[in-house]
Amino acid sequence: MLGEVRCYLPAMRRGGRGRNGRRLVAAVTAVFGALGILTVGAPRPADAAEPAAIADPAAYPRRGVPDLKGLQPDFWPSPADNAPGLGTVSINFLWAEWEPSVQAPPCSPDRVEQGGHCFVVPPAVDAQVQAYSDLGAPATAILYGTPAWARGARACSPVAPGFEIFCVPDDPADFARFVALIAQRYDGAHGHGRVSDFVIQNEVNTNDWFDIGCGQGTACDVDDWVHTYAAIFVAAYDRVRAAQPRAHVLISLTHHFDPVFDTPALDHPALSVKTFIDSLVPLLGGRAWSVAIHPYPGLPTPAIDARDLPFVTLGNIGVLVGWLRATYPDVPSAWDVQMTEQGLNAPDASLEPQQAESLCQAFRAALGTPGVSSFVYHRLRDNANEFGLSLGLRRLDGSPKPAFTVWHDANDPARPTCGFENYPHTVVRHGVDAGGAHWYSSRPLPRGFTAQAGDAWTLSYEEVPGTAMLYECADGLVRSSYLTRDVHCPGGIPLGPVGAIATTSAEGTTALSLCREVAGVPGSGNLVTLAPSCPAGQREVLGFVAGLAPVTPPVATPSFTG
């Protein structure tokens, strides 16, 4: 939702209950008022988001990579406008709206029964799920918002009036009952459409949005924080999987990636992605959890970059996937990352071309990262109350920005762009900066690096028999990167998978090697090369690629018009 805007405007962290706090409440009030692994070479998997899968609660309507594109649609009156190539829509399910008060059966005509409680069904939300399901796009549900009757037994510290709904529920079973209603009603088999992905609470590594009663002068108990969420996640997960055995159940996290962001004693407490996940996973009892990340840029302009650490952003999404693969090698669900909320700010017309360009680059980063299965853009239309930000693909008057054209057309089968043209492959490119540093990636090169003609290699998006996944690693200062088959990047920083390479030679292929740096020998590595031997250092054969020249030439950036 809106938690990430603090990263655009850090002063809002200090706004508290003053002017900025009032703007925060206004924005949230406005939002609430409007609530309502792939086979190489195949265009999409057999269980893709097709009507048969959407209508079967036992099947997961998996998105193919060409359908990675998603949207928070802002109740746009014509869903078909957004439908081409759409894989999912993000829809807010506010518990307080569905169950404002406790009512036992028999239920009044405007309520439906679930587990001995009567719930209101918001017509606009109901219609949205059905409309997009009919168009082949099952919904991703954001489930949050504690009603007044379900909170109060434990401390809560709302950052401003109206934020009480972010107080954690007294009893996880009450929230899980609400989640069970959504999982059953929208299982595709009851005439209401399909929700296939369930995000449990919102930005739970921040106390502002998952309030356990700390902050604003009271230090958070990290153990209590994580255990509280674990109880809620487990209760909700089990109810979801009882109704939809293959549904994905996700943990919502902000872009605060590295432990430098562990600040439980600040007024606006936060925990890093790494700390929160590492503390949480032992409490989940082997359940198939996944991450729903909000990789917003850290600046008010729509600029992104491959070196955005210690944040995880649209420019460096691979750092999260790489860390998860290295840290949880035996939890395949953890390797599936959904980007469930992100936007690019264009507060005036002069920044709209940059917003469009950054969106194209963000798609390239996501599509160059095997394991990213969803890219939900926030939002379709600008919101005047969203902290002065203009994240929409459309302006306030509904007219499309250049970024809408990029979003709408990027996965057009007739002319795919922004990374979609590479599927079912990824393309690794080699860049060099003015200081002679080298960078190798399937994602966009960092600012200041120039792609080298003749150094581009096509890999398979999917790891299949006869291939091995390659990983990008950065040096300790993130000045350069290199490739390896070791997910842990010994001595380096994992930047994520870049694609799978053939492990045996065949006619027409050449060995791609890593020439490892020799200590004390400037310029000796780490270099990735097709040369038959390394001029210095140790040679590590990464695998075999076709040809001695670029298999796929650089693709020109499309012209953006709105």
C-alpha positions in Angstrom: 0.0 0.0 0.0 1.5 3.3 1.1 4.3 2.3 3.5 7.0 2.8 1.0 6.4 6.4 0.5 8.5 7.1 3.6 11.4 6.2 1.5 10.6 8.9 -1.0 10.1 11.6 1.6 12.2 10.8 4.7 10.9 13.9 6.5 7.6 12.2 6.8 9.1 9.8 9.3 9.2 12.8 11.6 5.8 14.1 10.6 4.1 12.1 13.4 0.8 13.8 14.2 1.5 17.1 12.7 1.0 18.4 9.1 2.6 15.4 7.5 0.7 13.0 9.8 -2.6 14.6 8.7 -1.6 14.2 5.0 -0.8 10.6 5.8 -4.3 10.0 7.3 -5.9 11.8 4.3 -4.1 9.5 1.9 -5.0 6.4 3.8 -8.6 7.5 4.1 -8.8 8.1 0.4 -7.4 4.7 -0.3 -9.8 3.0 2.1 -12.7 4.8 0.5 -11.8 3.3 -2.9 -11.2 -0.2 -1.6 -13.4 -2.3 -2.8 9.1 -23.7 -13.1 8.7 -23.0 -17.0 9.8 -25.2 -19.9 12.5 -23.6 -22.0 11.1 -22.8 -25.4 7.5 -23.0 -24.3 5.5 -19.7 -24.5 3.8 -20.4 -21.2 3.3 -23.5 -18.9 0.5 -26.0 -19.2 -1.1 -24.7 -16.0 -1.0 -21.0 -16.9 -3.7 -18.6 -16.0 -6.4 -20.1 -18.2 -10.1 -20.4 -17.5 -9.8 -24.1 -16.6 -7.2 -23.4 -13.9 -8.9 -20.3 -12.6 -12.1 -22.3 -12.0 -10.3 -25.2 -10.2 -9.6 -24.7 -6.5 -7.1 -27.5 -6.6 -5.0 -25.9 -9.4 -2.8 -22.9 -9.2 -3.3 -20.6 -12.2 0.4 -20.1 -12.6 1.5 -17.1 -14.6 3.9 -17.7 -17.5 6.8 -15.4 -17.7 5.2 -13.4 -20.5 2.2 -12.8 -18.1 4.4 -11.5 -15.2 2.8 -8.1 -15.6 0.3 -7.1 -12.9 -1.5 -4.0 -11.8 -3.4 -2.3 -8.9 -6.3 -1.2 -11.1 -7.9 1.5 -8.9 -11.4 0.3 -9.9 -10.9 1.5 -13.5 -14.4 1.4 -15.1 -13.3 -0.6 -18.1 -11.1 -3.6 -17.0 -10.7 -4.7 -20.6 -8.5 -1.6 -21.1 -5.9 -3.2 -18.8 -6.4 -6.8 -19.9 -3.8 -7.4 -22.7 -1.0 -9.5 -21.2 -2.3 -9.0 -17.7 -1.3 -11.8 -15.2 -2.8 -10.6 -12.0 -4.4 -7.6 -10.2 -3.7 -6.6 -6.7 -6.9 -6.0 -4.7 -7.1 -4.8 -1.1 -9.3 -6.8 1.2 -9.8 -4.7 4.3 -11.0 -6.9 7.1 -12.7 -4.0 8.9 -14.8 -3.4 5.9 -15.9 -7.0 5.6 -16.6 -7.5 9.3 -17.2 -4.1 11.0 -19.0 -5.7 13.8 -19.6 -9.2 15.1 -22.9 -10.8 14.0 -23.8 -14.4 14.6 -26.0 -16.4 12.3 -28.7 -16.2 11.1 -27.1 -13.5 9.0 -28.9 -10.5 7.7 -29.6 -10.3 4.0 -26.5 -8.1 3.4 -24.1 -10.6 5.0 -22.7 -14.1 4.3 -21.8 -16.7 6.9 -18.3 -18.0 7.6 -17.3 -20.0 10.7 -20.2 -18.8 12.8 -19.7 -15.1 11.9 -21.6 -12.9 9.4 -19.6 -10.9 6.9 -20.4 -8.0 4.6 -19.3 -8.4 0.9 -18.3 -5.1 -0.6 -19.9 -5.0 -4.0 -17.1 -3.1 -5.7 -14.4 -5.6 -4.6 -16.7 -8.6 -5.5 -17.2 -7.2 -9.0 -13.4 -6.5 -9.5 -12.4 -10.0 -8.7 -15.0 -11.4 -11.1 -14.3 -9.0 -13.9 -10.5 -9.6 -14.0 -10.9 -13.4 -13.5 -13.2 -13.4 -16.5 -10.4 -11.7 -18.4 -8.0 -14.5 -17.3 -6.2 -12.5 -14.5 -6.8 -14.0 -11.0 -6.4 -11.6 -8.1 -3.6 -11.2 -5.6 -5.3 -10.4 -2.3 -3.8 -8.0 0.2 -5.4 -9.0 3.5 -5.2 -6.6 6.5 -7.2 -4.1 8.5 -8.2 -5.1 12.0 -11.7 -4.0 13.0 -12.3 -2.3 16.4 -13.9 -5.3 18.0 -10.9 -7.5 17.2 -8.2 -5.3 18.8 -7.4 -3.6 22.1 -6.3 -6.5 24.4 -2.7 -5.7 23.6 -0.8 -2.5 23.2 -0.9 -0.6 20.0 0.7 2.7 18.9 -1.0 4.2 15.9 1.2 6.8 14.2 -1.8 9.0 13.6 -5.6 8.9 14.0 -7.1 6.4 11.6 -4.1 4.0 11.8 -5.8 1.9 14.5 -6.7 -0.7 11.8 -3.0 -1.6 11.7 -3.0 -2.8 15.3 -2.4 -6.5 15.3 -5.6 -8.6 16.1 -6.0 -10.0 19.6 -6.7 -13.5 18.3 -5.1 -14.8 15.1 -8.0 -17.1 14.6 -10.4 -14.2 14.0 -8.2 -12.9 11.2 -7.8 -16.4 9.8 -11.6 -16.8 9.7 -11.8 -13.7 7.4 -9.0 -15.1 5.3 -10.8 -18.4 5.0 -13.9 -16.6 3.7 -11.8 -15.0 0.9 -10.1 -18.3 0.0 -13.4 -20.1 -0.2 -15.6 -17.5 -1.8 -13.0 -16.7 -4.5 -11.8 -20.3 -5.3 -13.0 -20.1 -8.8 -15.7 -22.7 -8.3 -18.5 -20.6 -6.7 -19.2 -18.0 -9.4 -17.3 -15.1 -7.8 -13.9 -15.3 -9.6 -10.5 -16.4 -8.3 -8.0 -15.1 -5.8 -4.9 -17.3 -6.1 -2.3 -15.4 -4.1 -2.7 -14.3 -0.5 -0.6 -11.6 1.1 -0.9 -11.9 4.8 -1.0 -8.4 6.3 1.0 -5.5 4.8 4.7 -4.5 5.2 5.0 -6.5 8.3 8.6 -5.5 9.0 7.5 -2.0 9.9 5.6 -1.2 13.1 3.6 1.7 11.4 1.8 -0.9 9.2 2.0 -3.9 11.5 1.5 -2.4 14.9 2.6 -4.4 17.9 2.5 -1.4 20.3 6.0 0.1 20.0 7.7 3.0 18.4 7.3 6.7 19.3 9.6 6.3 22.3 8.9 2.7 23.1 11.5 0.2 21.8 10.1 -2.9 20.0 10.6 -6.4 21.3 11.9 -8.1 18.2 11.1 -11.6 19.4 7.5 -10.6 20.2 7.2 -8.8 16.8 8.2 -11.9 14.8 6.3 -14.4 17.0 3.1 -12.3 16.7 3.3 -12.3 12.9 4.2 -16.0 12.8 1.0 -16.9 14.7 -1.1 -14.8 12.3 0.7 -16.2 9.2 0.4 -19.8 10.3 -3.3 -19.5 11.2 -4.1 -17.8 7.9 -1.9 -20.1 5.8 -3.6 -23.2 7.1 -7.1 -21.8 6.2 -6.0 -20.8 2.7 -4.4 -24.1 1.9 -7.5 -26.0 3.3 -9.6 -24.2 0.6 -7.0 -23.9 -2.2 -4.2 -26.5 -1.7 -1.8 -24.9 -4.2 -2.5 -21.2 -3.5 0.6 -19.1 -2.8 0.7 -17.5 0.7 3.1 -14.6 1.0 4.9 -12.4 3.5 4.7 -8.6 2.7 8.0 -6.7 3.2 9.4 -3.3 2.4 12.5 -2.6 0.5 14.7 -2.3 3.6 17.0 -5.3 2.7 20.2 -5.2 4.7 20.4 -5.3 8.5 21.6 -1.7 8.6 17.8 -1.0 8.6 17.2 -2.9 11.9 15.9 0.0 13.9 13.5 -1.4 16.5 14.1 1.5 18.9 13.3 4.4 16.6 10.0 6.3 16.4 9.1 4.4 13.3 10.6 1.0 13.9 11.6 -1.3 11.1 13.4 -4.6 10.6 15.4 -5.5 7.5 14.2 -8.2 5.2 17.1 -10.4 6.1 16.5 -10.1 9.9 12.8 -10.6 9.7 12.8 -13.6 7.4 15.7 -15.3 9.2 13.8 -14.9 12.5 10.5 -15.9 11.1 11.2 -19.0 9.1 12.0 -21.3 12.0 8.5 -20.5 13.4 6.6 -21.5 10.2 6.8 -25.3 10.6 7.9 -26.1 7.1 5.1 -24.2 5.4 5.7 -23.2 1.8 6.1 -19.4 2.3 7.1 -16.9 -0.3 8.0 -13.2 -0.2 5.8 -10.3 -1.5 8.3 -7.5 -1.8 7.7 -3.8 -2.3 10.9 -2.7 -4.1 10.3 1.0 -4.5 13.2 3.3 -5.4 14.7 5.2 -2.5 14.6 8.6 -4.2 11.7 10.9 -5.0 12.6 10.8 -8.7 11.9 7.6 -10.8 15.6 6.7 -10.9 16.6 3.1 -10.4 20.1 1.4 -10.5 21.7 -2.0 -10.2 23.7 -0.7 -7.2 20.8 0.4 -5.0 22.0 -1.7 -2.0 21.3 -1.7 0.9 17.8 -1.3 -0.5 16.2 -3.9 -2.8 14.6 -1.9 -5.6 13.3 -2.2 -9.1 16.9 -1.8 -10.2 18.5 -4.6 -8.2 15.6 -7.1 -7.5 18.1 -9.9 -8.1 19.7 -9.3 -4.7 16.6 -10.6 -3.0 16.3 -13.7 -5.2 20.0 -14.4 -4.9 19.9 -14.1 -1.1 16.9 -16.3 -0.8 18.3 -19.0 -3.0 21.6 -19.0 -1.1 20.0 -18.9 2.4 17.1 -21.3 1.8 18.4 -23.9 -0.7 15.9 -26.5 0.5 12.8 -24.2 0.4 11.9 -23.9 -3.3 8.8 -21.7 -2.5 11.3 -19.1 -1.2 12.9 -18.8 -4.6 9.6 -17.6 -6.1 9.5 -13.8 -5.5 6.4 -11.7 -6.2 6.9 -7.9 -6.6 3.4 -7.1 -5.3 3.7 -3.3 -5.0 6.0 -0.8 -6.7 5.7 2.5 -8.4 7.8 5.2 -10.1 7.2 8.9 -9.1 6.6 11.5 -11.8 5.4 14.6 -10.0 5.5 16.8 -13.1 5.4 16.3 -16.8 9.1 16.7 -17.2 9.7 13.5 -15.3 7.2 11.4 -17.2 9.7 10.3 -19.9 12.1 9.1 -17.1 9.2 7.3 -15.4 8.6 5.4 -18.7 12.2 4.6 -19.3 12.7 3.4 -15.7 9.6 1.2 -16.0 11.1 -0.4 -19.1 14.3 -1.0 -17.2 12.5 -2.4 -14.2 10.8 -4.9 -16.5 14.2 -5.8 -17.9 15.5 -6.4 -14.3 12.5 -8.6 -13.4 12.6 -10.6 -16.6 16.4 -11.0 -16.3 15.9 -12.6 -12.9 14.7 -16.2 -12.9 12.4 -16.6 -10.0 10.5 -13.4 -10.2 6.9 -14.4 -11.0 4.9 -11.2 -10.6 5.4 -7.5 -11.2 2.4 -5.6 -9.8 2.5 -1.9 -10.6 1.2 0.6 -8.1 -0.9 2.3 -9.4 -3.0 2.7 -12.5 -4.0 6.3 -11.7 -2.5 9.2 -9.8 -4.0 9.8 -6.3 -4.1 13.4 -5.2 -3.9 12.4 -1.6 -0.8 10.1 -1.9 1.7 12.4 -0.2 2.2 14.5 -3.3 3.5 11.5 -5.2 2.4 10.8 -8.8 3.0 7.1 -9.2 0.1 6.4 -11.6 0.3 5.2 -15.2 -2.5 7.6 -15.8 -2.8 11.2 -14.7 -5.5 12.4 -12.3 -7.8 13.2 -15.3 -7.4 9.6 -16.5 -5.3 10.4 -19.5 -2.4 8.0 -20.1 1.2 8.9 -19.3 4.0 7.6 -21.5 4.6 4.9 -18.8 1.1 3.5 -19.5 2.1 2.8 -23.1 5.2 1.0 -21.8 3.2 -1.0 -19.3 0.4 -1.9 -21.7 2.5 -2.8 -24.7 5.7 -4.4 -23.2 4.5 -8.0 -23.5 2.6 -7.5 -26.8 3.3 -10.9 -28.6 3.6 -9.0 -31.9 6.4 -6.7 -30.7 7.6 -7.6 -27.2 10.0 -5.1 -25.6 11.6 -4.2 -22.2 13.0 -7.7 -21.7 9.9 -9.7 -22.8 11.5 -10.1 -26.3 14.2 -12.4 -24.7 11.9 -15.1 -23.2 12.5 -18.1 -23.0 16.0 -16.8 -22.6 18.0 -14.2 -20.7 20.8 -12.2 -22.2 23.9 -11.5 -20.2 25.8 -8.4 -21.2 29.2 -7.1 -20.2 29.7 -3.4 -19.2 32.8 -1.4 -18.4 32.9 1.9 -16.6 35.4 4.8 -17.0 37.6 3.4 -14.3 37.9 0.0 -16.0 35.5 -1.9 -13.7 33.6 -4.8 -15.3 29.9 -5.7 -14.8 28.2 -8.8 -16.1 24.4 -9.1 -15.8 21.2 -10.2 -17.3 19.7 -7.1 -15.7 20.3 -3.5 -16.8 23.9 -2.4 -16.2 24.5 0.2 -13.5 24.7 3.9 -14.5 28.1 4.7 -15.8 28.7 1.3 -17.4 28.8 0.9 -21.2 27.8 -2.3 -22.9 30.7 -3.9 -24.8 30.1 -4.9 -28.4 30.7 -8.6 -28.9 30.1 -9.5 -25.3 26.6 -10.7 -24.9 25.5 -14.3 -24.2 22.2 -16.0 -24.4 21.2 -18.3 -21.5 18.1 -20.3 -20.8 15.6 -18.7 -18.5 14.8 -22.0 -16.8 17.3 -24.5 -15.3 16.6 -27.9 -17.0 18.6 -31.1 -17.3 21.9 -30.4 -19.0 22.1 -26.9 -17.7 23.2 -25.1 -14.5 22.1 -21.8 -13.1 24.6 -19.0 -13.3 24.7 -16.3 -10.6 25.9 -12.7 -10.6 28.1 -11.6 -7.7 29.4 -8.2 -6.7 32.7 -7.5 -5.1 32.5 -6.3 -1.5 32.1 -2.7 -2.4 29.7 -3.3 -5.3 32.0 -1.7 -7.8 32.0 -4.6 -10.2 30.3 -7.9 -10.8 31.2 -11.3 -12.2 29.5 -14.7 -12.8 29.7 -18.0 -11.1 27.8 -21.3 -10.7 28.1 -21.0 -6.9 24.8 -19.5 -5.5 26.7 -18.4 -2.4 29.2 -16.1 -4.3 32.1 -16.9 -1.9 33.9 -13.7 -1.1 31.2 -11.6 -2.9 27.6 -10.4 -2.6 24.9 -12.4 -4.3 23.1 -10.3 -6.9 20.8 -13.0 -8.2 20.5 -15.7 -10.9 21.1 -14.6 -14.5 20.0 -17.8 -16.4 21.0 -21.4 -17.0 24.0 -22.4 -19.1 24.7 -25.7 -20.8 27.1 -27.8 -18.8 28.5 -29.9 -21.7 30.0 -28.8 -25.0 28.2 -29.4 -28.3 28.9 -28.5 -31.9 28.9 -24.8 -32.3 29.4 -24.0 -28.6 32.3 -22.3 -26.8 33.3 -22.4 -23.2 32.4 -19.4 -21.2 34.9 -18.9 -18.3 35.5 -16.9 -15.2 39.1 -15.7 -14.9 39.4 -15.2 -11.2 41.3 -12.2 -9.8 44.9 -12.8 -8.6 45.6 -11.0 -5.3 47.9 -8.1 -5.9 47.7 -8.2 -9.7 45.7 -5.2 -10.9 43.4 -6.0 -13.9 43.7 -9.7 -13.5 40.0 -10.4 -13.0 37.3 -11.2 -12.2 36.7 -11.4 -16.0 34.1 -13.4 -17.8 35.4 -14.4 -21.3 35.1 -16.7 -24.3 38.9 -16.7 -24.5 40.4 -20.2 -24.4 42.7 -19.3 -21.5 43.0 -16.7 -18.9 45.9 -14.3 -19.1 46.3 -14.6 -15.4 44.6 -16.1 -12.4 42.5 -19.3 -12.1 40.1 -20.4 -14.8 36.6 -21.6 -13.8 34.6 -22.9 -16.8 31.1 -21.7 -16.3 29.5 -23.7 -19.1 29.0 -23.5 -22.9 27.3 -21.0 -25.1 26.6 -20.8 -28.8 29.0 -18.8 -31.0 31.8 -16.4 -30.5 29.8 -13.3 -31.1 26.7 -11.9 -29.4 23.8 -14.2 -29.9 21.3 -11.5 -29.2 22.2 -7.9 -30.1 21.2 -5.1 -27.8 17.6 -4.2 -28.2 16.9 -0.5 -28.8 14.8 1.3 -26.2 11.3 1.8 -27.6 10.0 5.3 -28.2 7.7 6.4 -25.4 4.7 8.5 -26.3 1.6 9.3 -24.3 
